[in-house]
Amino acid sequence: FRRFWAQLIERSTTRTQLLANRTTTTDHWLSAGIGRVGFNLSVSLTKDEAQVECYIRVPGDESKSTMAFEALRSRQAEIEQKFGGPLEWHDLPGRQGCRICTHLPGSWKSPEPEWLAIQDRMIDALIRLDGALRQPIQALTI
């Protein structure tokens, strides 16, 4: 993971500053802020796929996370149009947060020669998700 994330961070800085101040990790995810506490963008790898998501967990009152998620979901068509495709909307019952995500081909099992293509897809989706969600998140009144 450290090599994959180091390469992804370095390659992303020519297109976005979202990951510029991040360091490598042995975790299967790497997070970035979107400009508001309780909302984080992240890229992750599982054994089956890559994922880019916005995780919503507003500190304090747990109902605020659900309220924020529902407010964003009420703008789903606009957000998905700006993103450039459908997103998955998970309210995650029984958990403290909610998730808006997209799944991409590639995984931590992928051979190293495929890393550049996986990273390109992840960086592109991260930039598009940030562009689609940043303003609606900033406009929330929760």
C-alpha positions in Angstrom: 0.0 0.0 0.0 2.8 2.5 0.8 4.2 2.3 -2.7 0.8 2.5 -4.3 -0.2 5.5 -2.2 3.1 7.3 -2.6 2.8 6.9 -6.4 -0.8 8.0 -6.4 -0.1 11.1 -4.2 2.8 12.2 -6.4 0.8 11.7 -9.6 -2.3 13.5 -8.2 -0.5 16.7 -7.4 -0.2 17.8 -11.0 -4.1 17.7 -11.2 -5.3 18.5 -7.6 -4.1 19.5 -4.2 -6.6 17.2 -2.4 -3.9 14.7 -1.5 -0.8 17.0 -1.6 -0.3 17.0 2.2 -1.0 13.3 2.7 1.6 10.7 3.6 1.7 7.1 2.7 0.0 4.5 4.9 -0.3 0.8 5.2 -4.1 1.2 5.4 -6.3 0.4 2.4 -7.6 4.0 2.3 -6.3 7.5 2.0 -8.5 10.5 3.1 -8.7 14.1 2.1 -10.8 17.0 3.4 -13.5 18.7 1.4 -13.6 21.9 3.5 -16.0 21.1 6.2 -15.7 19.1 9.5 -17.5 15.8 9.3 -17.2 15.3 5.6 -14.2 13.4 4.1 -13.2 12.3 0.7 -11.3 9.1 0.4 -9.8 6.7 -2.1 -9.6 3.0 -1.1 -8.6 -0.4 -2.4 -10.2 -3.6 -1.5 -9.3 -7.1 -2.7 -12.0 -6.7 -5.4 -12.2 -3.0 -6.4 -11.2 0.5 -6.0 -13.6 3.1 -4.5 -13.8 6.8 -4.2 -16.2 8.1 -1.6 -17.4 11.0 0.6 -18.0 9.8 4.1 -20.3 11.9 6.2 -20.0 11.7 10.0 -20.9 15.0 11.6 -19.5 15.2 15.1 -21.9 15.5 18.0 -25.5 14.7 17.2 -25.6 11.6 15.1 -28.9 12.8 13.4 -26.9 15.6 11.8 -25.1 13.1 9.6 -28.4 11.7 8.4 -29.8 15.2 7.9 -26.8 16.2 5.8 -27.0 13.0 3.8 -30.7 13.5 3.1 -30.2 17.1 2.1 -27.5 16.1 -0.3 -29.6 13.2 -1.7 -32.4 15.7 -2.4 -29.9 17.2 -4.9 -28.9 13.8 -6.2 -29.7 14.5 -9.9 -27.7 17.8 -9.9 -24.8 16.2 -8.0 -24.6 13.2 -10.3 -24.8 15.3 -13.4 -21.9 17.4 -12.2 -20.0 14.2 -11.2 -20.7 12.8 -14.7 -22.4 9.6 -13.8 -24.4 7.7 -11.2 -23.2 7.5 -7.6 -24.2 5.1 -4.9 -26.0 6.6 -1.9 -25.7 4.5 1.3 -27.4 5.8 4.5 -25.7 2.9 6.5 -28.5 2.1 9.0 -27.0 1.3 12.4 -23.8 3.1 11.8 -22.8 6.6 12.8 -22.2 7.9 9.2 -23.3 7.8 5.6 -21.5 7.4 2.3 -21.7 8.6 -1.3 -19.4 6.6 -3.5 -18.4 5.2 -6.8 -16.7 1.9 -7.5 -13.9 1.5 -10.0 -12.0 -1.4 -11.6 -8.8 -2.4 -9.9 -7.9 -3.7 -6.5 -4.9 -4.3 -4.1 -4.6 -7.6 -5.9 -4.0 -5.9 -9.2 -0.5 -6.4 -10.7 1.8 -3.5 -10.5 1.8 -2.8 -14.2 -1.9 -1.9 -13.9 -1.3 0.6 -11.1 -1.1 3.7 -13.3 -4.4 3.0 -14.9 -6.1 2.4 -11.5 -4.6 5.5 -10.1 -5.7 7.6 -13.1 -9.3 6.4 -12.6 -9.1 7.1 -8.8 -7.7 10.6 -9.2 -10.2 11.4 -11.9 -13.1 10.2 -9.8 -11.8 12.0 -6.7 -11.6 15.3 -8.6 -15.0 14.9 -10.0 -16.5 13.9 -6.6 -14.9 16.9 -5.0 -16.3 19.1 -7.8 -19.8 17.7 -7.5 -20.0 17.8 -3.7 -17.9 20.7 -2.4 -20.4 23.5 -3.0 -23.5 21.5 -1.9 -21.7 20.5 1.3 -20.6 24.1 2.0 -24.2 25.2 1.5 -25.7 22.8 4.1 -27.4 24.3 7.1 -27.2 21.6 9.7 
